[in-house]
Amino acid sequence: MTPRTRPHPPRRSSLVALLAVLLPFLTAGLLAAPQAAARTAPDARAEAAPAAAVARATTAAAVPAATLTEVTGFGTNPSNLQMYVYVPANVAAHPAVVVAVHYCTGSGPAMYAGTEFASLADSYGFVVVYPSVTRASKCFDVASPAALRRGGGSDPVGIKSMVDWVATQYSADTTKVFATGISSGAMMTNVLLGDYPDVFAAGAAFSGVPFGCFATTDGSEWNSACAGGTVSHTPQEWGDLVRGAYPGYTGPRPRMQLWHGTTDDTLRYPNFGQEIKQWTNVLGVSQTPAATDTPATGWTRTRYGATGDQAPVEAISLQGVGHNLYANGMAARALTFFGLTAGGTGPQPPAGPCKVAVTTSAWNTGLTATVTLTNTGTTAIDGWRLAFTLPSGQTVTNGWNATIAPSSGAVTATNVAYNGAVAPNASVSFGYQATHTGNSAQPGAFTLNGTACTTG
């Protein structure tokens, strides 16, 4: 398939003067980089120009550890996608695979730099694949008839080839392949799960639309009716669109996690309800939630078909939040849904030569915590980064003896200038103060420079 070359509109700061001539393209252009990802860097990788840090390889033997690498010659690729891969230094023997799909105007390196999936791979040993569009719009094809059927000859085929390459090169666990994406990438997540239900075990879509909602037959990448939230079908009709992508398939279907902001003005909020109708029907569960809670202020989470972290369908609505809803900490929640983090069913990193002990003192709205890291290995540590996840509702307000970022969710404490060296059997302590919304529990799992520590 020859990629379409519709010119991409300028970013928002340039649109005012050009509005009259660019109005047909305006909404497509707003499927842009997530605000939170652009504002914050999960680690030092995001601070460098992504292109400067990219290695290139054709085989696993040539892929350097813990380095974003472009892979060429990975297989059938009808729409000329680029493949970027991140393989952590402690990659599991049979790793899970997470496909992280970028937004319009984005790229694989931008998705790598602006989300935490690579740093989480350091903790949990999975491989991350970052597909990257080369067509002018930098949007994924989620609209053409070719994209909406298995083996149809567009972007999903190339992404499937990327997964196959990783599975072959790293003996990946093919029962633990997952897709996630933002905006255009969220739409592609819906498409991948529909086209390849035998490949993907689950997906997490941040600001997307249902499978087939964006369908066009005239070569256009944009569907205004769907974007405007005016496309509505019955659950059965939505489910039939998914089932029609792979006729005759009777095997298990992937679970789906959905995220949407109530004030999304690019892919309007009604799409969230339509996605819920679609995936509850596909998975054969009730549209009545089995559980409803508020995991963070302004969030409403509903689970369908079960009440736990790996329910068939999980939907998170963010009150008063617009299209660019992705923020640090959300990737960890997606991995929990996939079953790849502590307490899940996915591969866990082995316990390393470190031990962590935590003591806390809490009051009605806040707490202080002291964290003691002990080097139980036989060699000295020269610089440390301790990663852990704060319980829901906790936000760090200040810290000492370490730099802690971000302030909530999946965080990393990094040594300061005077305490980076830790001799064998020696310890170093740091602390933080945090607010909470009722949950003053301690973090439960820690990784030191990418390797899990024992606790106690």
Secondary structure, DSSP 4 states (H G I P E B T S, - for coil): -PPP-PPPPPPGGGHHHHHHHHHHHHHHHTS---HHHHH--SSGGGGS-GGGG-EEESSGGG--TTS-EEE---S--TT--EEEEE--TT--SS--EEEEEPPTT--HHHHHHHSSHHHHHHHH--EEEEEE--STT-----SSTTTTSTT-SSHHHHHHHHHHHHHHHHT--TT-EEEEEETHHHHHHHHHHHH-TTT-SEEEEES---TTTT--SSS-S--HHHHTT-----HHHHHHHHHTTSTT--S---EEEEEEETT-TTTTTHHHHHHHHHHHHHTT--SS-SEEE-SSTTEEEEEES-SSTT-SEEEEEETT--S----TTHHHHHHHHHT-STTSSS--PPEEEEEEEEEEEE-SSEEEEEEEEEE-SSS-EES-EEEEEPPTT-EEEEEESSEEESSSSEEEEE--TTS-EE-TT-EEEEEEEEE-SS--PPP--EEETTEEEEE-
